């Protein structure tokens, strides 16, 4: 798992493996640090997640929900891009808990960017970080599929 910030977008990348507890604690610390940059108000941010199937367990989701409550994070718009239909279904079911989360297939990357209000300049910066995250993780199909789809339009 990797996390970065590009402007006001928190970017998270997962392989098919779930994050370890240490990775998840680091992620939450990163989100807190990013939130402080934006005046302790995560509503001013966007969250873009790429996953090949890996994701937090119930305990980790609970920890991030507590962290989000401290900075208005329940209103943070979240886009999940995944090559896994199962992940997309789970995210869709999760909308009952967090109405600001939506899932897209990699081929729908432009729609995900539009939903988060990501313009062309931010998109260019995002791809630099996404390509680096993909390399660091040894390949994230959801990132690669989205990159291919983004380049075709």
C-alpha positions in Angstrom: 0.0 0.0 0.0 1.2 3.5 -0.8 -0.3 7.0 0.0 0.6 10.4 -1.5 -0.9 13.9 -1.6 -1.2 15.8 -4.8 -2.6 19.2 -4.2 -5.9 18.5 -2.3 -6.1 14.9 -3.4 -5.1 12.1 -1.1 -4.1 9.1 -3.3 -4.0 5.6 -2.1 -2.8 2.5 -4.0 -3.3 -1.2 -3.0 -2.3 -4.4 -4.6 -4.5 -7.4 -4.1 -3.1 -7.8 -0.6 -4.7 -6.2 2.4 -2.6 -3.6 4.3 -0.8 -4.5 7.4 -1.6 -2.8 10.7 1.6 -0.8 10.6 0.9 0.4 7.0 -2.6 1.4 8.0 -1.4 3.4 11.0 1.1 5.2 8.7 -1.8 5.9 6.3 -4.0 7.4 9.1 -1.0 9.5 10.3 -0.6 10.7 6.7 -4.3 11.6 6.5 -4.0 13.5 9.8 -1.0 15.4 8.5 -2.8 16.2 5.2 -5.8 17.3 7.1 -3.7 19.7 9.2 -2.5 21.3 5.9 -6.1 22.0 5.1 -7.0 23.6 8.5 -8.1 20.3 10.1 -11.0 20.1 7.6 -10.8 17.0 5.3 -13.9 18.3 3.5 -11.5 20.5 1.5 -9.8 17.3 0.2 -10.6 14.5 -2.2 -9.7 10.9 -1.8 -8.7 8.7 -4.8 -8.1 5.0 -4.2 -6.7 2.4 -6.6 -7.0 -1.2 -5.6 -6.6 -4.6 -7.2 -8.6 -6.1 -4.3 -6.7 -5.3 -1.2 -8.4 -3.2 1.4 -8.7 -2.5 5.1 -10.3 -5.0 7.5 -13.1 -4.1 9.9 -10.7 -2.9 12.6 -8.8 -0.7 10.2 -12.0 0.8 8.7 -13.1 1.6 12.2 -9.8 3.3 13.0 -10.0 5.5 9.8 -13.6 6.3 10.6 -12.6 7.6 14.0 -9.7 9.6 12.5 -12.1 11.1 9.9 -14.6 12.2 12.5 -12.0 14.4 14.0 -11.6 16.4 10.8 -15.0 16.4 9.1 -13.8 13.4 7.1 -17.2 11.8 6.8 -17.9 14.3 4.1 -14.7 13.6 2.2 -15.5 12.6 -1.4 -13.9 9.2 -2.1 -13.5 7.6 -5.5 -12.4 3.9 -5.6 -11.0 2.7 -8.9 -10.7 -1.1 -9.1 -10.4 -3.8 -11.7 -12.2 -6.0 -9.2 -16.0 -6.2 -9.7 -16.2 -7.6 -6.1 -14.5 -4.4 -4.7 -16.9 -2.2 -6.8 -19.9 -4.0 -5.4 -18.6 -3.7 -1.8 -18.0 0.0 -2.2 -21.5 0.4 -3.7 -23.0 -1.4 -0.7 -20.8 0.8 1.6 -22.6 3.9 0.3 -25.2 3.3 2.9 -22.6 4.2 5.5 -20.6 6.9 3.6 -22.7 8.6 0.9 -19.6 10.3 -0.6 -17.9 7.1 -1.8 -18.3 5.7 -5.3 -16.5 3.0 -7.3 -15.4 2.9 -10.9 -13.7 0.4 -13.2 -10.3 1.5 -14.5 -11.9 2.3 -17.9 -14.1 4.9 -16.2 -11.1 6.9 -14.8 -12.2 10.2 -16.5 -15.6 9.9 -14.8 -13.9 9.3 -11.4 -11.7 12.4 -12.0 -14.7 14.4 -12.9 -16.7 13.3 -9.9 -13.8 14.5 -7.7 -13.4 17.7 -9.6 -9.9 16.8 -10.8 -8.9 19.1 -13.7 -6.2 18.5 -16.3 -3.3 20.1 -14.4 -4.0 18.1 -11.3 -4.5 14.9 -13.4 -1.0 15.4 -14.9 0.5 15.6 -11.5 -1.5 12.6 -10.3 -0.2 10.4 -13.0 3.4 11.1 -12.0 2.7 9.9 -8.5 0.5 7.0 -9.7 3.2 5.7 -12.0 5.7 5.9 -9.1 3.3 4.1 -6.8 2.7 1.4 -9.4 6.4 0.8 -9.8 7.0 0.8 -6.0 4.3 -1.8 -5.5 5.4 -4.0 -8.4 2.4 -3.4 -10.5 -1.2 -2.4 -9.7 -3.5 -3.5 -12.5 -6.1 -0.9 -11.6 -3.6 1.9 -12.0 -2.3 0.5 -15.3 -5.8 -0.1 -16.7 -6.8 3.5 -15.7 -3.6 4.9 -17.3 -4.4 3.0 -20.5 -8.0 4.2 -20.6 -7.0 7.8 -19.8 -4.4 7.8 -22.6 -6.9 6.5 -25.2 -9.3 9.5 -24.9 
